[in-house]
Structure formats: C-alpha cells, structure tokens
Amino acid sequence: MISITEHIQLKEISNNDSESLFKLMQEVYTAAYKHFWKDSGVWYINAQYSKENIAKELEEENTAYYFVVFKNEIVGNFRIIWNKELVGFEGKKSVKLHRIYLHAKTQGNGVGKALLNWLEETTIKKQYELIWLDAMDEKPQAFEFYKKRGYEYNSHCFLDFELLHDELRKMSQLYKLLS
Ligand SMILES: CC(C)(COP(=O)(O)OP(=O)(O)OC[C@H]1O[C@@H](n2cnc3c(N)ncnc32)[C@H](O)[C@@H]1OP(=O)(O)O)[C@@H](O)C(=O)NCCC(=O)NCCS
C-alpha cells in the first residue's frame, strides 16, 4: 500500500482482484463515458477489464496497477507504464499515465490532483523527464483537469472502435516536461 495523504492510498491490484476491478469499472467507467458509446460502453469494459486482459496488463513489464483508496474505500483505478516513450520525444526518459478513473462520488475532492502530484514527485525522484497520457477531447472534466496541471498537446488521433459515436472519437496525447 502506498500512502499519498491521510485519506488517499494506492493499493496494488493482483489477479485475485480481477472480478472486483471489473465490477468497480463497470460502475465508474459507465458513469463517466457511457454517452461516448452506442452500447453504453459494454463492449469496451468487457474487453479492457476481462480476466484475461487484466492478467495481461499485470504481467506487462515496467508497469504498476493500483486501486485508488479514498477514506478507506476503493473508488477507482490508476495504472502507470514506466519507460514508455512518447513519439516526438525519443531519448527523454518518459512515463505514461495509462489509467486514472475515479468514482463519480469521489470526483472534485482533489483526489485526482493529489495522485498527479504524487506521480510527478515520484517520477522526478526516479529521474524521469516527462509524463504523458491519452485523453478524450470531448471529456472536458478530464481534459481541463490535465490542462490546469500544465499538460500540453502533442498530437491526436481518431479512435476507430466501431461502437464509438463519430463526433466523440478524437483522442489527444498530452504531456508534461518535468523540471
Ligand atoms: C478526471 C479525474 C481523474 C480528475 O480527478 P478529480 O479528483 O475529480 O479532480 P480534482 O478534484 O483533483 O480537481 C482538479 C482540478 O480539475 C478541475 N476540473 C475538474 N473538472 C473540471 C471541468 N469539467 N472543467 C474545468 N476544470 C475542471 C477542478 O476545478 C480542479 O481545479 P483546481 O486544481 O484549480 O482546484 C476524475 O474526475 C475522473 O476520474 N473522471 C472520470 C474518469 C476520467 O475521465 N478519467 C480520465 C481518463 S483520461
């Protein structure tokens, strides 16, 4: 368990947690992104949080996968990929924030900000130079959150998942150089 503040911890996810991670994300992801999908996100959640995909993500080298605990309750997930280069910044020691999803009841309480601050401090200590992530342009809650924290635009693409609504396909890569 990593203690971030008195009320916020990161708890390592293991293969035994795959069912509870699936159930949690069914609730958290659906509440946040169901309007992006023609099937309310059912296909995407089943793919991302299947037992097989969770096992694959846990086995991947240089990764860390956590539950976010707030006031003693599991409220989200947080996954980091160390040593993941960003196109255009080759040679910079980089880390990718792969997932940060918090339950609606927890949003707006500063938990996301505390997690990003912790990530920045940790990456600086490990002598990384850059953090990057993918964010959906049409999800202002997340997009503006990163912009406020100093993340900048690098590039974008349009996701080609069949079930996504066409006008919501744009995804940007955002990054922050650490000093
Ligand atoms: C995006 C997310 C991680 C942010 O975490 P959070 O704990 O809710 O955010 P915080 O309470 O730490 O707020 C941080 C800042 O973002 C700002 N913010 C939040 N929503 C915003 C919005 N819709 N527009 C503008 N700013 C916003 C807050 O005002 C706050 O600013 P401040 O630092 O000046 O006070 C969280 O809301 C979440 O998990 N959302 C749903 C899932 C998701 O989209 N995840 C991101 C995937 S890329």
The ligand as a Tripos MOL2 file, in Angstrom:
@<TRIPOS>MOLECULE
LIG
   48    50     1     0     0
SMALL
NO_CHARGES

@<TRIPOS>ATOM
      1 C1        -10.5320   13.4080  -14.3530 C.3       1 LIG1
      2 C2        -10.3710   12.9930  -12.8880 C.3       1 LIG1
      3 C3         -9.2530   11.9730  -12.7480 C.3       1 LIG1
      4 C4         -9.9930   14.2540  -12.0630 C.3       1 LIG1
      5 O1         -9.8800   13.9040  -10.7090 O.3       1 LIG1
      6 P1        -10.7410   14.6910   -9.5900 P.3       1 LIG1
      7 O2        -10.3380   14.1500   -8.2700 O.co2     1 LIG1
      8 O3        -12.1800   14.6470   -9.9480 O.co2     1 LIG1
      9 O4        -10.2070   16.1760   -9.7940 O.3       1 LIG1
     10 P2         -9.7850   17.2040   -8.6630 P.3       1 LIG1
     11 O5        -10.8730   17.2970   -7.6260 O.co2     1 LIG1
     12 O6         -8.4210   16.8350   -8.1910 O.co2     1 LIG1
     13 O7         -9.7740   18.5470   -9.4990 O.3       1 LIG1
     14 C5         -8.6000   19.0270  -10.0650 C.3       1 LIG1
     15 C6         -8.8660   20.2780  -10.8980 C.3       1 LIG1
     16 O8         -9.5800   19.9670  -12.1040 O.3       1 LIG1
     17 C7        -10.6060   20.9190  -12.2840 C.3       1 LIG1
     18 N1        -11.7480   20.3820  -13.0270 N.ar      1 LIG1
     19 C8        -12.4420   19.2760  -12.7400 C.ar      1 LIG1
     20 N2        -13.4470   19.1430  -13.6420 N.ar      1 LIG1
     21 C9        -13.3620   20.2040  -14.4900 C.ar      1 LIG1
     22 C10       -14.1360   20.6660  -15.6040 C.ar      1 LIG1
     23 N3        -15.1920   19.9610  -16.0370 N.pl3     1 LIG1
     24 N4        -13.7510   21.7870  -16.2320 N.ar      1 LIG1
     25 C11       -12.6850   22.5150  -15.7880 C.ar      1 LIG1
     26 N5        -11.9310   22.1470  -14.7290 N.ar      1 LIG1
     27 C12       -12.2760   21.0040  -14.0930 C.ar      1 LIG1
     28 C13       -11.0110   21.2950  -10.8730 C.3       1 LIG1
     29 O9        -11.6390   22.5520  -10.8590 O.3       1 LIG1
     30 C14        -9.6740   21.3170  -10.1500 C.3       1 LIG1
     31 O10        -9.0290   22.5470  -10.3410 O.3       1 LIG1
     32 P3         -8.1480   23.2680   -9.1950 P.3       1 LIG1
     33 O11        -6.8680   22.4850   -9.1420 O.co2     1 LIG1
     34 O12        -7.9360   24.6420   -9.7110 O.co2     1 LIG1
     35 O13        -8.9390   23.1990   -7.9340 O.co2     1 LIG1
     36 C15       -11.6930   12.4130  -12.3050 C.3       1 LIG1
     37 O14       -12.6840   13.4070  -12.2920 O.3       1 LIG1
     38 C16       -12.2060   11.1890  -13.0610 C.2       1 LIG1
     39 O15       -11.7810   10.0840  -12.7860 O.2       1 LIG1
     40 N6        -13.1630   11.3900  -14.0220 N.am      1 LIG1
     41 C17       -13.8390   10.2960  -14.7120 C.3       1 LIG1
     42 C18       -12.9200    9.3500  -15.4530 C.3       1 LIG1
     43 C19       -11.9820   10.0410  -16.3890 C.2       1 LIG1
     44 O16       -12.3700   10.7890  -17.2700 O.2       1 LIG1
     45 N7        -10.6900    9.7610  -16.2060 N.am      1 LIG1
     46 C20        -9.6240   10.3050  -17.0210 C.3       1 LIG1
     47 C21        -9.3060    9.4040  -18.1560 C.3       1 LIG1
     48 S1         -8.1110   10.1390  -19.2430 S.3       1 LIG1
@<TRIPOS>BOND
     1     1     2 1
     2     2     3 1
     3     2     4 1
     4     2    36 1
     5     4     5 1
     6     5     6 1
     7     6     7 2
     8     6     8 1
     9     6     9 1
    10     9    10 1
    11    10    11 2
    12    10    12 1
    13    10    13 1
    14    13    14 1
    15    14    15 1
    16    15    16 1
    17    15    30 1
    18    16    17 1
    19    17    18 1
    20    17    28 1
    21    18    19 ar
    22    18    27 ar
    23    19    20 ar
    24    20    21 ar
    25    21    22 ar
    26    21    27 ar
    27    22    23 1
    28    22    24 ar
    29    24    25 ar
    30    25    26 ar
    31    26    27 ar
    32    28    29 1
    33    28    30 1
    34    30    31 1
    35    31    32 1
    36    32    33 2
    37    32    34 1
    38    32    35 1
    39    36    37 1
    40    36    38 1
    41    38    39 2
    42    38    40 1
    43    40    41 1
    44    41    42 1
    45    42    43 1
    46    43    44 2
    47    43    45 1
    48    45    46 1
    49    46    47 1
    50    47    48 1
@<TRIPOS>SUBSTRUCTURE
     1 LIG1         1 GROUP 0 **** ****
